[in-house]
């Protein structure tokens, strides 16, 4: 029975060795001549102009969180849609409950004014 887990152990070892091997190889092969131009701060290939520390509005984070919630919702809906024929009525009711909870959260955020762009 232990040999059934040999493939999982081999996969774990390979998944550990490949990234570490790539990092070690790049560390060995990299150029090691630091200078003021190489250590200078840049963004998108351009030198920075002015203050580099800025605060973003909270709405950006709220929209990102709402997008993440609905992205995760799609990840839950896709397997359910693929196996819909075998699941039956109970799974359909459960999915409507799941969607109802998410829609209720969206309506709550909308009513609280979180989605308004000021």
C-alpha positions in Angstrom: 0.0 0.0 0.0 2.9 2.3 0.6 4.0 2.1 -3.1 0.7 3.9 -4.0 2.1 7.0 -2.4 5.5 6.7 -4.2 4.2 8.7 -7.2 3.0 11.5 -4.9 6.3 11.5 -3.1 8.2 11.6 -6.4 6.0 14.5 -7.6 6.6 16.4 -4.3 10.4 15.9 -4.7 10.3 17.0 -8.3 8.1 20.0 -7.4 10.7 21.0 -4.8 13.9 20.4 -6.8 12.9 22.1 -10.1 12.2 25.6 -8.6 15.2 25.4 -6.3 17.4 24.2 -9.1 16.3 27.1 -11.3 17.0 29.6 -8.5 20.4 28.1 -7.8 21.3 28.1 -11.5 20.3 31.7 -12.0 22.3 32.7 -8.9 25.4 30.9 -10.2 25.1 32.3 -13.8 24.1 35.9 -13.0 26.5 38.8 -13.5 28.0 39.9 -10.2 29.1 43.5 -11.1 26.8 45.9 -9.2 27.0 49.5 -10.0 25.0 52.7 -9.4 23.0 52.3 -12.6 22.2 48.7 -12.0 21.1 49.3 -8.4 19.1 52.4 -9.3 15.3 52.3 -8.8 13.2 52.3 -11.9 9.6 51.4 -12.8 8.6 49.9 -16.1 12.0 50.6 -17.5 11.9 54.3 -16.8 13.6 56.3 -14.0 11.1 57.5 -11.4 10.3 61.1 -11.2 9.0 62.7 -8.0 7.7 60.9 -4.9 7.4 57.1 -5.4 5.2 56.4 -2.4 1.6 57.2 -3.1 -1.6 56.2 -1.5 -4.4 54.6 -3.5 -8.0 55.1 -2.8 -9.8 52.5 -0.8 -12.3 51.9 -3.6 -9.5 50.2 -5.7 -9.1 47.6 -3.0 -12.9 47.2 -2.6 -13.3 46.6 -6.3 -10.5 44.2 -6.2 -12.1 42.3 -3.4 -15.4 42.2 -5.1 -13.8 41.0 -8.3 -12.0 38.3 -6.3 -15.2 37.1 -4.7 -17.0 36.8 -8.0 -13.9 35.2 -9.6 -14.0 32.5 -6.8 -17.7 32.1 -7.5 -17.0 31.3 -11.1 -14.5 28.7 -9.9 -17.2 27.1 -7.8 -19.8 27.3 -10.6 -17.8 25.7 -13.4 -17.4 22.2 -11.9 -21.0 22.3 -10.8 -22.1 23.2 -14.4 -19.9 20.4 -15.8 -21.4 17.8 -13.5 -24.9 19.2 -13.5 -26.6 16.2 -15.2 -25.4 13.8 -12.5 -26.1 16.0 -9.5 -29.8 16.2 -9.3 -32.3 18.6 -7.7 -30.5 18.9 -4.4 -27.4 20.4 -6.0 -29.5 22.8 -8.0 -31.1 24.1 -4.8 -27.7 24.3 -3.1 -26.3 26.4 -6.0 -29.2 28.8 -5.8 -28.6 29.2 -2.1 -24.9 29.9 -2.8 -25.8 32.4 -5.5 -28.4 34.0 -3.3 -25.9 34.6 -0.5 -23.5 36.2 -3.0 -26.2 38.4 -4.5 -27.3 39.4 -1.0 -23.7 40.4 -0.2 -23.5 42.5 -3.4 -26.8 44.2 -2.6 -25.6 44.9 0.9 -22.4 46.5 -0.4 -24.3 48.5 -3.0 -26.7 49.8 -0.4 -23.9 50.8 2.0 -22.4 52.9 -0.9 -19.3 50.9 -1.2 -19.6 50.6 -4.9 -20.0 54.3 -5.6 -17.0 56.0 -7.1 -16.4 59.4 -5.5 
